[in-house]
Amino acid sequence: MDDDEAMRLPLLPPVAPMLAKAVPTIPGGAMGYEPKWDGFRSIVFRDGPEVELTSRNERPLTRYFPEVVAAVLANLPERCVLDGEIVIPDAAGRRLDFEALLQRIHPAASRVRLLAEQTPAAFVAFDLLALDDQDYTGEPFSARRAALARALAGARPPVYLTPSTTERALAEVWFSQFEGAGLDGVVAKPLDGVYQPDKRAMFKIKHERTADCVVAGYRLHKGTDDAVGSLLLGLYTEDGTLASVGVVGAFPMARRRELFAELAPLVTEFAGHPWNWAAAETGARNPRAAEGSRWNAGKDLSFVPLRPERVVEVRYDHMEGTRFRHTTQFVRWRPDRDPASCGFSQLEEPVSYNLADVLAG
């Protein structure tokens, strides 16, 4: 019998998490505000010795995070279902390290065990779906939060209760400060709102900035050979290396075909291109170095190289190391910009903030 079939809980896996709608400013009114964690969203199911961790897309995460399973057994109530985020602090414990989190999705059990020791993850809880025999999803968030705080009153690291406030002014402070610890905004939840799986019933407010980037390649749109899927973006480092920083790809199909024709004169060979095979073999972070996807081994991430002569302005929320954390949004082409002038120095750096202070509530 599978673990989830053996569980005796009011809710059984998989359960789709409640989602958030993006809004430009922090809403007022009767809201509960929380930091927006940058990790793997996970609903945790515990029934005695049985633990199941599921992802946002309802896939199992349990095997990848044995240290989180151990922390759940040591810190959570005997029978419960919690919504939260799996995160990994950096080596200094001052910022979240999403790149280290991505490395944890590995098929080899020996590698998973090693990484669990070298880069241990934590679980930050922010909602209660069930406790003992009671289903809390029909309760207002204010009641769920209070019950969650009681349930985790004795919890110890690496299990944390996310900070929460009903004061909009404090949420504004969090929005500006916590980014320095690697968080990416604020979530607002109506205090009278019930838990709605797979519904955008809460609000997220994320940082938005713009950057001028060099277009150094593109990937074809899936299923076609005459349309651009996404543009590959680069920024120059101080030593003149063109680093791969992310992609932009939300275009109507007609525009994708126009781009395919517009960019044709810039198509070049990999020889001499900053992201060629030789660069990949030296360990540089570039598209050639990662032509397969960690999440989908069958996904083709190869690309068409372009001479790095065009500049595009994109909107982004924040950086993860030297990469845009999420897919960027197209703003406009910048024919007035010299590609060589598009470097990391233009990016706004958030003021540093200690992750331990956020986790301490």
C-alpha positions in Angstrom: 0.0 0.0 0.0 1.3 3.5 -0.9 2.0 6.0 1.9 -0.8 8.3 0.8 -3.2 5.4 0.7 -2.3 4.5 4.3 -2.9 8.0 5.6 -5.9 8.8 7.7 -6.3 12.5 7.1 -9.2 14.8 6.2 -7.3 15.7 3.1 -5.2 13.2 1.1 -2.5 13.9 -1.5 -2.4 15.3 -4.0 -4.0 18.7 -3.1 -3.4 21.7 -5.4 -2.2 24.7 -3.5 -4.1 28.0 -3.4 -2.5 30.5 -5.8 -2.0 34.2 -5.9 -2.9 36.9 -8.4 -0.2 39.5 -9.2 -1.2 43.1 -8.3 1.0 46.2 -8.7 0.7 47.5 -5.1 0.1 46.1 -1.6 -3.7 46.1 -1.1 -5.3 47.5 2.0 -8.3 46.3 3.9 -8.7 43.3 6.2 -5.6 41.4 5.0 -2.9 39.2 6.4 0.5 40.0 5.0 3.4 37.6 4.7 6.8 37.6 3.0 6.8 35.9 -0.4 9.3 33.1 -0.1 11.5 32.1 -3.1 11.6 28.3 -2.9 9.6 25.2 -3.8 5.9 25.5 -2.9 5.0 22.3 -1.0 2.0 20.9 0.8 3.1 18.6 3.6 1.0 15.6 4.7 1.9 13.9 8.0 0.0 10.9 9.5 2.2 9.5 12.3 5.3 8.1 10.7 4.1 8.7 7.2 5.1 11.9 5.5 4.4 13.1 1.9 5.8 16.3 0.4 4.0 17.4 -2.8 4.9 20.3 -5.2 2.8 23.1 -6.7 2.0 20.8 -9.7 1.1 18.0 -7.2 4.2 15.9 -8.0 5.9 14.2 -5.1 9.0 15.9 -3.6 9.5 13.5 -0.7 12.5 11.6 -2.0 14.5 14.8 -2.8 14.3 16.2 0.7 15.0 13.5 3.4 16.1 16.1 5.9 12.8 17.9 5.5 10.9 14.7 6.1 13.0 14.2 9.3 12.2 17.8 10.4 8.5 17.2 9.8 8.5 14.1 12.0 10.4 16.0 14.7 8.4 19.2 14.7 4.9 18.9 13.2 1.7 17.6 14.9 1.1 13.8 14.5 -1.6 14.3 12.0 -1.7 17.4 9.9 -1.6 19.0 6.4 0.4 22.2 6.0 1.0 24.5 3.1 4.4 26.2 2.9 7.7 26.5 1.1 10.9 24.5 1.0 13.9 26.8 0.9 17.7 26.6 1.2 19.7 29.3 2.9 23.2 30.0 1.5 26.3 28.9 3.2 26.4 32.0 5.4 22.7 31.7 6.3 22.0 35.3 5.1 20.2 34.7 1.8 18.0 32.2 0.1 19.9 30.1 -2.5 17.4 29.0 -5.2 20.2 27.6 -7.4 21.1 25.1 -4.6 17.4 24.2 -4.4 17.3 23.4 -8.1 20.3 21.0 -7.7 18.3 18.9 -5.2 16.1 17.5 -8.0 18.4 14.7 -8.9 17.6 11.1 -9.9 20.5 9.5 -8.0 19.6 8.7 -4.4 23.3 8.9 -3.3 23.5 12.5 -4.8 20.3 13.4 -2.9 21.7 12.2 0.4 25.0 14.1 -0.2 23.2 17.3 -1.0 20.9 16.9 2.0 24.0 17.1 4.1 25.8 19.8 2.2 22.9 22.1 1.5 20.1 21.2 3.9 16.7 22.6 3.2 14.2 24.2 5.6 10.4 24.3 5.6 8.6 27.6 6.1 4.9 27.0 6.9 2.3 29.6 6.1 -1.1 27.9 6.1 -3.0 25.1 7.8 -5.3 22.8 5.8 -6.0 20.1 8.3 -5.2 19.1 11.9 -6.1 15.7 13.4 -9.6 15.0 12.0 -10.5 18.7 11.2 -10.5 20.1 7.7 -9.6 23.7 8.0 -9.9 24.7 4.3 -13.4 26.1 4.9 -12.3 28.2 7.8 -11.3 31.9 7.3 -7.6 32.6 7.0 -7.5 34.4 10.4 -8.6 31.2 12.1 -6.2 29.1 10.0 -3.3 31.3 10.9 -4.1 31.2 14.6 -4.4 27.5 14.6 -1.2 27.1 12.6 0.7 29.3 15.2 -0.6 27.1 18.0 0.3 23.9 16.1 3.9 25.1 15.5 4.4 26.7 18.9 7.0 24.1 19.8 8.6 23.8 16.4 12.3 24.2 16.0 14.6 24.9 13.0 14.6 23.8 10.2 10.8 24.2 10.5 9.6 27.8 10.7 6.3 29.7 11.0 6.4 32.5 8.4 6.1 36.0 9.8 2.6 37.5 9.4 1.0 40.9 10.1 -2.2 42.7 9.5 -0.5 46.1 9.4 -0.1 47.3 5.8 2.7 49.7 6.8 4.8 46.9 8.2 4.2 44.9 5.0 5.6 47.9 3.0 8.7 47.7 5.1 9.0 44.0 4.5 8.6 44.5 0.8 11.6 46.9 0.7 13.8 45.1 3.2 13.4 41.4 2.8 14.5 41.3 -0.8 18.0 41.7 0.5 17.6 38.3 2.1 16.6 36.7 -1.3 12.8 36.9 -0.8 10.8 38.2 -3.8 7.9 40.3 -2.5 4.9 40.2 -0.2 1.7 38.1 -0.2 -1.7 39.5 0.9 -4.4 37.1 2.1 -8.0 38.2 2.9 -8.5 37.5 6.6 -12.0 36.2 5.9 -11.0 34.1 2.8 -11.3 30.3 2.8 -8.6 28.0 1.3 -9.3 27.5 -2.4 -7.1 24.9 -4.0 -5.9 25.9 -7.5 -7.7 29.3 -7.3 -6.0 32.7 -7.4 -7.6 33.7 -4.2 -4.8 35.8 -2.7 -2.5 38.5 -4.0 1.2 38.8 -4.7 3.2 41.9 -5.0 6.7 41.5 -6.5 9.5 43.8 -7.4 9.7 45.1 -11.0 12.7 46.6 -12.6 14.0 47.0 -16.2 17.3 46.2 -17.8 18.8 46.6 -21.3 20.1 43.2 -22.4 22.0 41.9 -25.5 20.1 39.4 -27.6 22.6 36.6 -28.4 20.4 33.8 -29.6 16.9 32.4 -29.7 15.1 29.1 -29.3 12.6 28.0 -31.9 8.9 27.8 -30.9 7.9 24.3 -30.2 6.3 22.5 -33.2 7.5 25.1 -35.8 10.6 25.9 -37.7 9.8 29.5 -38.7 8.9 31.2 -35.3 10.9 32.3 -32.3 10.1 30.7 -29.0 12.3 32.8 -26.7 15.1 35.3 -27.0 18.3 34.5 -25.1 19.5 37.5 -23.1 23.1 38.5 -22.1 24.9 41.1 -20.0 28.6 41.9 -20.1 30.7 41.4 -17.0 33.5 43.8 -16.1 36.1 41.6 -17.9 34.0 41.7 -21.2 32.5 38.3 -20.9 28.9 38.0 -22.2 27.0 36.1 -19.4 23.7 34.4 -20.1 21.2 35.9 -17.8 17.8 34.6 -18.9 15.1 34.7 -21.6 12.1 36.7 -22.8 9.4 34.9 -24.7 5.9 36.1 -24.4 5.0 37.1 -27.9 1.9 36.6 -30.1 2.5 33.9 -32.8 2.4 36.5 -35.6 5.2 38.4 -33.9 7.2 35.2 -33.3 7.3 34.7 -37.1 8.2 38.3 -37.7 11.1 38.0 -35.3 12.3 34.8 -37.0 12.6 36.9 -40.3 14.0 40.0 -38.6 16.7 38.1 -36.8 17.8 36.0 -39.8 20.6 38.4 -40.9 22.2 38.0 -37.4 22.3 34.2 -37.4 25.9 33.0 -37.1 28.0 30.0 -36.4 28.9 28.8 -32.9 32.6 29.3 -33.7 33.5 32.6 -32.2 30.2 33.0 -30.5 30.5 33.8 -26.7 28.3 30.8 -25.9 30.0 28.2 -28.0 30.9 24.6 -27.1 34.3 25.5 -25.8 32.9 28.0 -23.4 30.4 25.3 -22.1 33.2 22.9 -21.5 35.1 25.4 -19.3 32.1 25.5 -17.0 30.8 28.9 -17.9 27.1 29.5 -17.2 25.5 29.6 -20.7 22.8 27.9 -22.7 25.2 25.5 -24.3 26.2 24.3 -20.9 22.6 23.2 -20.0 20.9 22.0 -23.2 18.8 19.6 -21.1 16.3 20.7 -18.5 16.6 19.6 -14.9 12.8 19.3 -14.7 12.3 17.6 -18.0 15.2 15.5 -19.3 13.6 15.3 -22.7 13.2 19.0 -23.2 15.4 20.4 -25.9 17.1 23.6 -24.8 19.4 24.1 -27.8 19.4 27.4 -29.5 20.2 29.4 -32.7 23.2 31.7 -32.1 23.0 35.3 -33.1 25.7 38.0 -33.4 25.2 40.0 -30.2 24.3 43.3 -31.9 20.7 44.0 -30.8 19.6 45.3 -27.5 16.2 44.8 -25.8 14.8 46.4 -22.7 13.0 43.8 -20.4 11.2 44.0 -17.2 12.3 41.7 -14.3 11.6 41.1 -10.7 14.9 40.2 -9.2 18.2 38.3 -9.8 19.3 34.9 -8.6 23.0 35.2 -8.7 23.8 36.3 -12.2 20.5 35.2 -13.7 17.0 36.7 -13.8 15.1 34.5 -11.3 12.0 34.4 -13.6 11.2 34.8 -17.2 11.4 38.5 -18.1 8.8 40.6 -20.0 9.5 42.5 -23.2 9.3 46.3 -22.9 10.9 47.6 -26.1 13.8 47.4 -28.5 16.7 49.8 -27.8 18.4 50.6 -31.2 20.0 53.5 -29.4 22.0 51.3 -27.0 25.5 50.0 -27.7 25.4 46.3 -26.9 28.9 46.6 -25.3 27.4 49.1 -22.7 24.8 46.5 -21.5 26.5 45.3 -18.3 25.6 44.2 -14.8 26.4 47.7 -13.4 23.0 48.9 -14.6 21.1 46.6 -12.3 19.8 47.8 -9.0 21.1 45.9 -6.0 18.8 45.4 -3.0 20.2 46.4 0.4 21.5 43.3 2.2 19.2 41.8 4.8 19.9 38.9 7.1 17.7 35.8 6.3 17.9 34.7 9.9 16.1 37.9 11.0 13.3 37.1 8.6 13.0 33.5 9.8 13.1 34.6 13.4 9.8 36.4 12.8 
